[in-house]
Amino acid sequence: MPERLALRPSHRPPVGDAEFRAAMSGLAASVHVVTARRGTERVGRTATSVISLSAQPPAILVSIDMMSRLADLIVKTRGFSLAMLADTQAPIADAFAGSVAPELRFEEGQWGEWPSGQPLLHGAVSRLDCEVIGSLETGTHVLFVGAIVEAETSTDRSPLLWQRHHYRALGGLDAQHQE
């Protein structure tokens, strides 16, 4: 199980949920799908809380709801995959954000698998297969550190962005719902 990151209470009262969400909506972020597989079960979720953590070792950090089936599978398999979605893959982002039932989500897009068995989304800007090398529990989420053990990148695609509750393309225009 993940180690617990002890967070101390702030000295001043934090902003409310609505204020937090409004402020964070201005933060433009690339849209990802984080997935994991155990046996025949595949699960995944759309995520924007993803950061490049280090080059040595090559690692990323993802934030996953600790009560989710995805977090459970990541803990059990000690791995996950990540796809940085292309600006034409908004329907995949929607599906994995909950617009499609969990058992039907992998019908969106073209999927294969990494040598590890983790799901691999074809057509994404970047695709990573990760082995968990660390994790921290923050109260409601688990921060998983994944060592990147396999990577593929498509230089002819632009990332799908999320900002102010809309998908965006790098040019600032709303991304098209295609693919």
Wavefront OBJ file of the C-alpha trace (Angstrom):
o trace
v 0.000 0.000 0.000
v 1.177 3.572 -0.626
v 2.978 5.514 2.052
v 0.965 8.323 3.584
v 2.051 11.907 2.955
v 1.317 13.811 6.143
v -0.349 17.095 5.209
v -0.581 19.679 7.930
v -3.616 21.952 8.144
v -3.090 25.428 6.713
v -2.871 28.319 9.154
v -5.609 30.160 7.283
v -8.859 28.629 6.025
v -8.525 27.223 2.493
v -10.762 28.409 -0.323
v -14.015 26.555 -0.922
v -14.537 23.836 -3.506
v -16.190 26.181 -6.035
v -13.374 28.740 -5.744
v -10.745 26.017 -6.094
v -12.412 24.556 -9.184
v -12.831 27.997 -10.791
v -9.186 28.888 -10.191
v -7.883 25.532 -11.453
v -10.050 25.718 -14.592
v -7.666 28.382 -15.872
v -4.770 25.925 -15.721
v -4.326 24.453 -19.198
v -3.243 20.823 -19.063
v -2.678 18.054 -21.556
v -5.315 15.328 -21.420
v -4.240 11.754 -20.686
v -5.813 8.379 -20.227
v -4.284 6.310 -17.428
v -5.004 2.588 -17.709
v -4.178 -0.672 -15.989
v -4.876 -4.333 -16.654
v -5.025 -7.406 -14.462
v -5.959 -10.660 -16.158
v -8.824 -9.833 -18.511
v -9.911 -6.747 -16.573
v -8.907 -3.391 -18.063
v -9.739 -0.095 -16.390
v -8.883 3.484 -17.171
v -9.634 7.083 -16.414
v -9.066 10.465 -18.036
v -6.480 12.496 -16.115
v -4.938 15.936 -16.311
v -3.009 15.613 -13.021
v 0.118 14.221 -14.661
v 3.630 15.647 -14.485
v 7.042 14.762 -15.804
v 8.925 14.005 -12.603
v 12.516 13.270 -13.587
v 14.807 12.332 -16.439
v 17.033 10.106 -14.264
v 15.299 7.832 -13.721
v 12.759 8.620 -16.454
v 9.607 8.982 -14.371
v 6.168 10.556 -14.292
v 3.726 11.225 -11.489
v -0.024 10.642 -11.810
v -2.765 11.466 -9.305
v -5.537 8.855 -9.075
v -8.609 8.793 -6.794
v -7.633 6.364 -4.053
v -11.119 4.796 -3.904
v -11.153 3.972 -7.624
v -10.805 0.551 -9.204
v -7.923 2.025 -11.233
v -5.908 2.807 -8.087
v -6.606 -0.716 -6.822
v -5.353 -2.316 -10.055
v -2.268 -0.099 -10.153
v -1.399 -1.180 -6.598
v -2.013 -4.865 -7.409
v -0.115 -4.915 -10.726
v 2.526 -2.370 -9.725
v 2.154 -0.778 -13.144
v 0.051 1.401 -15.420
v 0.091 2.864 -18.889
v -0.478 6.428 -19.939
v -1.534 7.925 -23.262
v -1.221 11.662 -23.940
v -4.243 12.181 -26.182
v -4.036 13.847 -29.584
v -6.298 16.809 -30.318
v -8.510 14.513 -32.416
v -9.128 12.120 -29.506
v -11.662 14.089 -27.437
v -14.237 11.238 -27.710
v -11.738 8.940 -25.972
v -11.226 11.539 -23.234
v -15.001 11.804 -22.782
v -15.439 8.032 -22.642
v -12.791 7.594 -19.967
v -14.091 10.633 -18.051
v -17.370 8.805 -17.521
v -19.623 9.465 -20.512
v -19.382 5.745 -21.355
v -19.863 2.807 -18.968
v -16.526 1.446 -17.676
v -16.909 -1.880 -19.500
v -17.381 -0.081 -22.857
v -14.603 2.527 -22.632
v -11.999 0.487 -24.498
v -14.321 0.383 -27.526
v -13.286 4.012 -28.166
v -10.004 4.244 -30.080
v -7.687 1.488 -31.211
v -6.080 -0.473 -28.401
v -3.246 -2.945 -28.232
v -1.009 -3.893 -25.349
v 2.526 -3.348 -24.174
v 4.846 -6.340 -23.615
v 3.899 -5.953 -19.915
v 0.252 -6.559 -20.811
v -0.807 -3.003 -19.931
v -3.175 -1.290 -22.421
v -1.616 0.669 -25.310
v -3.663 3.343 -27.117
v -2.648 3.731 -30.756
v -2.712 7.233 -32.267
v -1.918 9.122 -29.064
v 0.795 11.807 -29.029
v 2.851 9.865 -26.494
v 2.339 6.423 -25.043
v 4.088 5.206 -21.897
v 4.276 1.908 -20.066
v 5.211 2.473 -16.442
v 6.332 0.433 -13.464
v 5.360 1.890 -10.088
v 8.507 2.838 -8.165
v 6.849 4.890 -5.447
v 3.518 6.196 -4.222
v 2.075 8.569 -1.665
v -1.425 8.773 -0.291
v -2.655 12.362 0.070
v -6.062 11.863 1.659
v -8.342 11.430 -1.346
v -5.791 10.544 -4.033
v -2.708 8.417 -4.518
v 0.283 9.913 -6.280
v 1.888 7.093 -8.244
v 5.452 7.525 -9.482
v 5.964 5.476 -12.617
v 9.354 4.617 -14.072
v 8.921 4.767 -17.844
v 9.941 1.342 -19.140
v 8.562 1.675 -22.689
v 7.728 4.819 -24.694
v 6.423 5.692 -28.138
v 5.888 9.190 -29.528
v 4.160 10.523 -32.643
v 5.711 13.827 -33.708
v 2.994 14.495 -36.294
v 0.210 14.941 -33.709
v -0.633 17.776 -31.329
v -1.887 17.212 -27.775
v -5.444 17.636 -26.604
v -5.623 20.323 -23.908
v -8.209 20.976 -21.184
v -8.800 24.526 -19.997
v -11.850 26.430 -18.675
v -13.991 23.258 -18.908
v -13.360 22.806 -22.645
v -10.991 20.880 -24.861
v -8.490 23.086 -26.650
v -5.907 22.672 -29.365
v -2.469 24.284 -29.239
v -3.680 27.112 -31.469
v -6.186 28.078 -28.744
v -9.241 26.888 -30.640
v -11.656 24.300 -29.297
v -10.497 20.824 -30.339
v -12.673 18.900 -32.733
v -14.543 15.814 -31.560
v -13.218 13.417 -34.206
v -11.577 10.021 -34.588
l 1 2 3 4 5 6 7 8 9 10 11 12 13 14 15 16 17 18 19 20 21 22 23 24 25 26 27 28 29 30 31 32 33 34 35 36 37 38 39 40 41 42 43 44 45 46 47 48 49 50 51 52 53 54 55 56 57 58 59 60 61 62 63 64 65 66 67 68 69 70 71 72 73 74 75 76 77 78 79 80 81 82 83 84 85 86 87 88 89 90 91 92 93 94 95 96 97 98 99 100 101 102 103 104 105 106 107 108 109 110 111 112 113 114 115 116 117 118 119 120 121 122 123 124 125 126 127 128 129 130 131 132 133 134 135 136 137 138 139 140 141 142 143 144 145 146 147 148 149 150 151 152 153 154 155 156 157 158 159 160 161 162 163 164 165 166 167 168 169 170 171 172 173 174 175 176 177 178 179
